């Protein structure tokens, strides 16, 4: 019976996370500038690297716990952020070709 509760709970949490991804990607959609998108993406990747480094360092006793939480939250944020599409740059072919001598 415990397995049924686990599976139902897992499916509910997974469904809520998928709904959250859909809502965030629909809200932000192509409204994020490419520069802001790249900055947020680099911050998230930095969090993943810092979390991994904290997990494997031997000096801080709480490093494993804090590193795991940072790695988990950064990974979940990366999954959400990867579903957001930045604005497309202006099409260069639609602009007149101006040559400078």
C-alpha positions in Angstrom: 0.0 0.0 0.0 2.9 2.3 0.7 4.1 1.9 -2.9 0.8 3.1 -4.2 1.0 6.3 -2.1 4.6 6.8 -3.3 3.6 6.4 -6.9 0.6 8.7 -6.6 2.6 11.3 -4.7 5.4 11.1 -7.3 3.0 11.6 -10.2 1.4 14.5 -8.5 4.7 16.3 -7.8 5.9 15.6 -11.3 2.7 16.9 -12.8 2.9 20.1 -10.6 6.5 20.6 -11.8 5.5 20.1 -15.5 2.6 22.6 -15.0 5.0 25.1 -13.4 7.4 24.7 -16.5 4.5 25.3 -18.9 3.3 28.4 -17.0 6.7 29.9 -16.8 7.5 29.3 -20.4 4.2 30.7 -21.5 4.6 33.8 -19.3 8.2 34.6 -20.3 8.0 33.1 -23.7 9.9 35.2 -26.3 9.8 38.3 -24.0 13.3 37.7 -22.5 16.1 39.5 -24.3 19.0 37.2 -25.4 21.4 39.1 -23.2 19.3 38.6 -20.1 18.7 35.0 -21.0 22.4 34.4 -21.3 23.1 36.1 -18.0 20.5 34.0 -16.1 21.8 30.8 -17.8 25.4 31.5 -16.7 24.3 32.2 -13.1 22.4 28.9 -13.0 25.3 27.0 -14.5 27.6 28.7 -11.9 25.2 27.4 -9.2 25.5 23.9 -10.6 29.3 24.1 -10.5 29.4 25.7 -7.1 27.0 23.1 -5.7 29.2 20.3 -7.1 32.3 21.9 -5.7 30.7 22.3 -2.2 29.6 18.6 -2.2 33.1 17.3 -2.9 35.2 19.7 -0.7 36.5 18.3 2.6 36.8 21.5 4.7 33.3 22.6 5.6 31.2 20.0 7.5 27.9 21.3 6.1 29.3 21.5 2.6 27.6 18.3 1.5 24.1 19.4 2.6 24.4 23.0 1.2 26.1 21.7 -2.0 23.3 19.2 -2.6 20.6 21.8 -2.0 22.4 24.3 -4.3 22.9 21.6 -7.0 19.3 20.5 -6.8 17.8 23.9 -7.0 20.2 25.0 -9.8 19.4 21.9 -11.8 15.6 22.4 -11.4 16.1 26.0 -12.4 18.1 25.0 -15.4 15.4 22.6 -16.5 12.8 25.4 -16.2 15.0 28.0 -17.8 15.8 25.8 -20.8 12.1 25.8 -21.7 12.0 29.6 -21.9 12.8 30.9 -25.4 14.6 34.3 -25.7 13.7 36.9 -28.3 15.0 36.2 -31.7 17.5 38.7 -33.1 16.4 41.0 -35.9 16.6 39.2 -39.2 19.7 40.6 -41.1 18.3 39.6 -44.5 15.3 42.0 -44.1 17.6 45.0 -43.7 19.1 46.6 -46.8 22.6 45.7 -47.6 24.7 48.9 -47.1 28.2 48.6 -48.1 30.8 51.0 -46.8 33.7 52.0 -49.1 
